[in-house]
Amino acid sequence: MKKRAILFGMFHYNRSASITANDLPSTEIDVKTLEKRLKQLQFETVSYMDLCLKDMEQKITEFADTAPCDSLNVVYFSGHGGHSKGENYLYPVDFGNSLDARMSIEDSAFNLKRIQPLFKRKVKLLIIVDACRDKLKPDYACNYSEMVAPQDTYIAYATQFGDYSGCTPAISYFTEALCDNILTPNISVDRLFTDVRAALYLKHGRQISNSVNGFMSDISLNEQADHDKVGNLVLQFVDHYGDMYVDKYGPFAGDDLVFIDAAQYCGISVLDAIYKFQKLDAERCHVTDSLSESHKKLIAFWGMLGNGLEQDEFYTWKYRGRPIRLGEIPPLPLDMQKPMPDAGKEIEVDFKLNIKHDGIYISTNLPDNYQLFGKINGRYSFNNIVVKSGNAQIPLSDKISEVYAVDLYSVVPTISGVDSSIIGEKARNLVGQYVKFSPISGNSIEFHYKK
C-alpha cells in the first residue's frame, strides 16, 4: 500500500479588523517534526507553510488527484481553526483579510468536510488537525459542530469541540504526543490516537484530543512482519539448560543467568531474550497475556536490579560483576506513569505524632480504613494499624523504653478497603511530601520520624 502525506503549517497570519489571529511559531516545528516521523515510516511527503486559501485548496486538490487506488493518504494541518454554524474550519494565513472583505467564514476558511470528496479514487484517508475548535467571537457563535468521517476516512482533532489546542513556541502539545507515539509498530490508527489522547492528557492535564473513525478495517502506519526465528532459539536454549542453571545458581540468579547466556548465544540483548521467551512460551501454552512488551521488559529489568544488576561509571551494565548487553530499557507505559489527581479531590497527606508511654497516637487526614505498617526505632515491627476518623494508634510494648524513630508505610489501598471514590485509582488523589509513587501499585505512604 502506497503511503503519502501532505502537511500544512500556518505561522504568519495576516492582520485583520475582524479577528485576532496571533502568529504560531510552533507550526513550523510541528510540520518539520511530523514530516520526519512520516518519512521514517516510508511515507512520501510534501509540506507547505503560510498558504492563502486559494493556494491551500490547489495543493490539496493536486494531492488528491494524484492519489493511487488503495493508497493511504495523510492530510495534516497545524494552525488556527474554529467552528461556525455547525461546521469545522481550518484557517489559512489570509483568513482574516478575507473575512474583512467577504464577511463569510465559508468563503474565507477551508471547511474540513471538503477534503474527502476531493479524492475520486478509492483510498484510505487520515485527516489530522492540530487547531483549536473554539468560536471566533460571539458574532460567530453556534451550536455543536459534529465531526463526521465518511467511509475509509479517519479524522483526528487536537481537542474537543469548543476547546483550544495548547502549544509552546517550540511545538504543540498534540503534535508532540503524536510524534512520541507514531513509530509504535503494529498498532491500528485508532489505537495510536487513543495512546496520543492518553499521553496528551497525562502530560498537560486538560486537553483531550478527539477523533472519529470511518475506516472499514484496521490500518497501521507502521506494520511490521513478525519473523521470530531468534525467539525460537532462545526458547530452545532456556528449555534445554534452564533447570541446570537453577540447580547451580539458585532460582533467582539461575533464571537471570540462563537468559544472559541465551542472549549472548543468539546475539541479542538480555531484555529482548526475556521478552521473546515469555511471548513464545505463552503462545505454546495457549495463555493469553495482556502485558505489553514494555511492561514485560520493565518488570524483568526491575527484578534484575534487585538481584545484582548495576551500572558502572562507564555506563556498562553488569550482572554480579559480569558485563552484559542489557538492551533498551523502555520508557514507562502510559498506564504505569504517575497519574494526575482528580480535579478538586487532592488530599495533601499530613501526619502528627503524639508519643506517650502506652502508645504512639497518630493524627492524619488519610481516609478511613487506610492501613499502616512499619518499625519503631528501626527494630520493632508493627502492622494492621487502621485509620479511623483521622486517628490511629500504635501500641508500645514494655521492651520499648524510649521512641526515637518511627517509620510508617501504607498497605496498598485496594487491599485495605479504602473508599476509591475518595483516593482515586491507585491512590492518585494523594499528594505531598509523604506520598511515594510506584509504577505498579501507584501512590503509597512513606513517613519517617526522628527525635
C-alpha positions in Angstrom: 0.0 0.0 0.0 1.5 3.3 -1.1 1.7 5.8 1.8 1.5 9.6 1.1 1.2 12.7 3.2 0.7 16.4 2.7 1.4 18.8 5.6 0.3 22.4 6.1 1.6 24.8 8.7 0.3 28.4 9.2 2.8 30.6 11.1 2.4 34.2 10.0 -1.2 35.3 9.9 -2.2 38.5 8.1 -3.6 41.2 10.4 -7.3 41.9 10.2 -10.0 44.0 11.7 -12.5 41.1 12.0 -10.5 38.8 14.3 -7.2 38.5 16.2 -5.1 35.6 14.9 -1.7 35.6 16.6 1.4 34.1 14.8 2.1 30.5 15.6 5.8 29.8 15.6 5.2 26.2 16.8 3.5 25.3 13.5 6.8 25.3 11.6 8.4 22.9 14.0 5.2 20.8 14.1 5.4 20.3 10.3 9.1 19.5 10.3 8.9 17.1 13.2 5.9 15.1 12.0 7.3 15.1 8.4 10.5 13.5 9.7 8.5 10.8 11.5 6.3 10.1 8.5 9.4 9.7 6.3 10.7 7.2 8.8 7.5 5.3 8.2 8.2 5.3 4.4 5.6 8.0 3.6 6.1 10.2 0.5 5.7 13.7 1.9 5.2 17.3 0.8 4.9 20.2 3.1 3.8 23.8 2.8 4.0 26.9 5.1 1.8 30.0 5.2 -0.5 29.4 2.3 -3.5 31.5 1.5 -6.9 29.8 1.0 -6.6 29.6 -2.8 -3.2 28.0 -2.7 -4.2 25.6 0.0 -7.2 24.5 -2.0 -5.0 24.0 -5.0 -2.3 21.9 -3.2 -4.9 19.6 -1.6 -6.7 19.1 -4.9 -3.4 18.2 -6.7 -2.6 15.8 -3.8 -6.0 14.1 -4.1 -5.9 13.9 -7.9 -2.6 12.0 -7.9 -3.6 9.5 -5.1 -3.4 5.9 -6.4 -6.2 3.5 -5.6 -5.8 1.7 -2.2 -3.2 4.3 -1.1 -3.0 5.6 2.5 -3.1 9.4 2.4 -2.5 11.8 5.4 -3.6 15.4 5.4 -2.1 17.3 8.3 -2.9 20.9 9.3 -1.3 22.9 12.1 -2.6 26.4 12.6 -5.7 28.4 13.7 -9.1 26.8 13.4 -12.6 27.0 14.7 -16.3 26.4 14.2 -19.3 28.2 12.9 -22.9 27.2 12.2 -22.2 23.5 12.8 -19.1 23.4 10.6 -15.4 22.9 11.4 -12.9 25.1 9.7 -9.1 25.4 9.0 -7.8 29.0 8.8 -5.2 29.8 6.1 -3.0 32.9 6.7 -5.2 35.2 4.7 -8.4 34.2 6.6 -8.7 37.5 8.5 -8.3 39.6 5.4 -10.9 37.6 3.5 -13.3 37.8 6.4 -12.9 41.6 6.5 -13.9 41.7 2.8 -16.5 39.0 2.5 -17.9 38.7 6.0 -18.3 34.9 5.3 -16.4 32.2 7.1 -17.4 29.7 4.4 -15.7 31.8 1.7 -12.7 32.7 3.9 -11.7 29.4 5.6 -11.3 25.8 4.5 -14.3 23.6 5.6 -13.0 20.3 6.9 -15.7 18.3 5.2 -14.4 19.5 1.8 -11.3 17.3 1.9 -12.7 13.8 1.5 -14.7 14.5 -1.7 -11.6 15.7 -3.5 -10.3 12.1 -3.6 -12.0 10.5 -6.6 -10.3 7.1 -6.3 -10.9 4.5 -3.5 -8.3 5.4 -0.9 -7.7 5.4 2.8 -7.7 9.0 4.2 -6.3 10.1 7.6 -7.0 13.8 8.4 -5.0 15.2 11.3 -6.0 18.7 12.6 -3.8 20.4 15.2 -6.0 23.5 15.7 -8.5 25.0 18.1 -12.2 24.2 17.9 -13.5 27.2 19.7 -15.6 30.1 18.3 -14.1 33.1 16.6 -16.0 35.6 18.7 -19.7 35.9 19.8 -20.8 37.1 16.4 -19.9 33.6 15.0 -21.2 31.5 18.0 -23.2 28.4 17.1 -24.3 25.0 18.3 -22.2 21.8 18.4 -20.1 21.2 15.3 -20.0 17.5 14.8 -17.1 15.7 13.1 -18.4 13.1 10.5 -16.0 10.7 8.9 -17.1 9.2 5.6 -16.2 5.7 4.6 -12.5 4.8 4.9 -11.7 8.2 6.4 -10.3 8.9 9.9 -10.4 12.4 11.4 -8.2 13.2 14.4 -8.6 16.6 16.1 -6.2 18.0 18.7 -9.0 18.9 21.0 -12.7 18.6 21.8 -15.4 20.9 20.4 -15.3 24.3 22.0 -11.8 24.0 23.3 -8.4 25.2 22.4 -5.2 23.3 21.3 -2.3 24.2 23.5 1.3 24.8 22.4 4.7 26.2 23.3 6.8 28.3 20.9 8.7 25.0 20.3 5.9 22.5 19.5 2.2 22.0 20.0 1.1 19.6 22.8 -0.9 17.4 20.4 1.8 17.1 17.7 4.4 16.3 20.3 2.2 13.5 21.7 1.6 12.2 18.2 5.3 12.2 17.3 6.1 10.4 20.5 3.7 7.5 19.6 3.6 7.3 15.8 6.5 4.9 15.4 4.9 2.2 17.5 4.7 -0.9 15.3 1.6 -3.0 14.6 -1.0 -0.8 16.2 -4.1 0.5 14.5 -4.6 4.2 13.7 -7.5 4.1 16.3 -5.2 2.7 18.9 -2.5 5.2 18.0 -4.8 8.2 18.6 -6.1 6.6 21.8 -2.5 6.5 23.1 -2.0 10.1 21.9 -5.1 11.2 23.8 -3.9 9.5 27.0 -0.3 10.9 26.7 -1.7 14.4 26.0 -4.0 14.4 29.0 -1.4 12.8 31.3 1.2 15.4 30.5 -0.9 18.5 30.3 -4.0 17.6 32.4 -6.7 19.3 30.4 -6.6 18.9 26.7 -8.4 15.9 25.3 -7.9 15.1 21.7 -10.9 13.8 19.7 -11.3 11.5 16.7 -13.9 9.8 14.6 -13.2 6.5 12.8 -14.7 5.7 9.4 -12.1 3.1 8.5 -13.7 -0.2 7.4 -10.7 -2.3 8.6 -7.7 -1.8 10.9 -5.0 0.4 9.4 -1.5 0.5 10.8 1.0 3.3 10.0 4.0 1.0 10.9 3.1 -2.5 10.0 5.9 -5.0 10.6 6.0 -8.7 9.9 6.9 -10.9 12.9 9.6 -13.3 12.0 10.9 -14.8 15.2 13.4 -17.4 14.4 15.7 -15.9 17.1 12.9 -16.2 19.6 12.7 -20.0 18.9 16.5 -20.3 19.5 16.0 -18.5 22.9 13.1 -20.8 23.8 15.2 -23.9 22.9 18.2 -22.7 24.9 16.2 -21.9 28.0 14.2 -25.2 27.8 17.4 -27.2 27.5 19.6 -25.5 30.1 17.2 -23.8 32.4 17.0 -26.4 35.1 20.8 -26.8 35.1 21.2 -23.0 35.8 18.6 -23.1 38.6 20.2 -26.1 40.2 23.7 -24.5 40.1 22.9 -20.8 40.9 19.5 -20.9 42.7 16.1 -19.9 41.4 16.7 -16.1 41.1 20.2 -15.9 39.8 19.7 -19.1 37.7 16.8 -17.5 35.9 18.8 -14.4 35.2 22.0 -16.1 34.1 20.3 -18.5 31.7 18.8 -15.6 29.8 22.1 -13.7 29.9 23.8 -16.7 28.2 20.9 -17.3 25.8 21.1 -13.6 24.7 24.8 -13.9 24.1 24.3 -17.2 22.2 21.7 -15.5 19.9 23.5 -12.2 19.6 20.7 -10.1 21.1 20.1 -8.1 24.3 19.1 -9.7 27.6 15.8 -7.9 27.8 15.0 -8.9 24.2 15.8 -12.6 25.1 13.5 -12.5 28.2 10.6 -10.9 26.2 10.9 -13.4 23.2 10.9 -16.3 25.6 7.9 -15.1 27.5 6.0 -14.4 24.4 6.6 -17.8 22.7 6.2 -19.7 26.0 2.7 -18.1 26.5 1.8 -19.0 22.9 2.7 -22.6 23.2 0.8 -22.9 26.5 -2.2 -21.2 24.9 -2.1 -18.5 27.6 -3.5 -15.0 26.8 -1.1 -12.4 28.2 -2.3 -8.8 28.4 1.1 -7.3 29.3 2.8 -5.4 26.5 6.5 -5.7 25.5 7.3 -2.6 27.5 5.6 -4.0 30.6 7.4 -7.3 30.4 10.9 -5.7 29.8 10.4 -3.2 32.7 9.4 -6.0 35.1 12.3 -8.1 34.1 14.7 -5.1 34.5 13.4 -4.2 38.0 13.7 -7.9 39.0 17.4 -8.0 37.9 18.1 -4.7 39.7 17.1 -6.3 42.9 19.3 -9.3 42.3 22.7 -8.0 41.3 22.3 -5.8 38.2 24.2 -2.5 38.4 25.9 0.1 36.1 29.5 1.2 36.5 31.0 4.6 36.0 31.4 3.9 32.2 27.6 3.2 31.8 28.3 -0.5 31.3 25.6 -2.8 32.8 27.0 -5.7 34.9 25.2 -8.6 36.5 27.1 -9.7 39.6 30.3 -8.3 38.0 29.8 -9.7 34.6 29.4 -7.2 31.7 26.2 -7.8 29.8 24.3 -6.4 26.8 21.2 -5.4 28.7 19.3 -3.7 25.8 17.0 -0.7 25.6 15.1 0.0 28.8 11.6 1.0 27.7 10.0 4.3 28.9 7.2 3.8 31.4 4.0 2.8 29.5 1.1 5.3 30.0 -0.7 3.1 32.5 2.4 3.0 34.6 3.2 6.7 34.6 2.3 8.8 37.6 -1.4 9.9 37.1 -2.6 13.4 37.9 -5.1 13.6 40.8 -8.8 14.1 40.1 -9.5 17.9 39.9 -10.7 19.1 43.3 -10.1 15.8 45.1 -6.4 16.3 46.1 -5.5 15.2 49.6 -2.2 16.6 50.8 -1.3 13.9 53.3 -0.2 15.1 56.7 0.8 13.3 60.0 1.1 14.4 63.6 2.6 12.0 66.2 1.9 12.2 69.9 4.2 9.8 71.7 3.0 8.6 75.1 4.1 5.8 77.5 1.4 3.4 76.2 1.5 4.1 72.5 2.1 6.4 69.6 -1.1 8.4 68.7 -1.4 9.4 65.0 -3.5 12.3 63.7 -3.8 12.2 59.9 -6.1 13.3 57.1 -5.9 9.9 55.4 -9.4 8.4 54.8 -11.0 5.7 57.0 -9.6 2.1 56.7 -6.2 3.2 55.5 -3.8 0.6 56.9 -0.3 1.3 58.0 2.7 -0.7 59.0 6.4 0.0 59.8 9.0 -0.1 62.5 9.8 1.7 65.8 13.5 2.5 66.4 14.4 0.6 63.3 13.8 -2.7 65.2 10.3 -3.3 66.4 7.8 -4.0 63.6 4.1 -3.3 63.7 1.3 -3.8 61.2 -2.5 -3.7 60.8 -2.7 -0.1 62.1 -6.0 1.2 60.8 -7.1 4.8 60.4 -10.5 5.7 61.8 -11.9 9.2 61.8 -8.5 10.7 61.2 -6.8 8.8 64.1 -4.7 5.6 64.6 -2.7 4.2 67.4 0.5 2.1 67.6 0.7 0.2 70.9 4.0 0.2 72.7 5.4 -3.0 74.3 7.3 -3.0 77.6 10.5 -3.6 75.6 10.5 -0.1 74.2 11.6 2.3 76.9 12.0 5.3 74.5 10.8 6.1 71.0 13.4 7.9 68.9 12.4 6.8 65.4 9.2 5.8 63.7 8.9 4.6 60.1 5.4 4.5 58.6 4.4 2.8 55.3 1.0 2.1 53.8 -0.7 -1.1 52.6 -1.9 -1.0 49.0 -5.3 0.8 49.5 -7.3 -1.5 47.2 -6.4 -4.3 49.7 -7.2 -2.3 52.8 -10.7 -1.4 51.8 -10.3 2.4 51.4 -13.1 4.2 49.5 -11.8 4.5 46.0 -14.1 7.5 45.2 -12.0 9.5 47.8 -8.5 8.4 46.9 -9.0 7.6 43.2 -7.5 4.7 41.2 -4.1 3.6 42.7 -4.5 6.4 45.3 -3.9 9.0 42.6 -5.5 11.8 44.7 -2.9 11.6 47.4 -0.2 14.3 47.1 2.5 15.8 49.2 5.9 15.0 50.7 4.9 11.8 52.3 3.5 10.3 49.1 5.7 7.9 47.0 4.8 6.7 43.6 5.3 3.1 42.2 4.6 2.3 38.6 3.0 -1.0 39.6 0.9 -0.2 42.7 0.5 3.6 42.4 0.8 6.0 45.3 1.8 4.9 48.8 2.7 6.5 52.1 6.2 6.8 53.5 6.7 8.9 56.7 9.8 9.0 58.9 10.0 10.5 62.4 13.3 11.0 64.2 13.6 12.6 67.6 
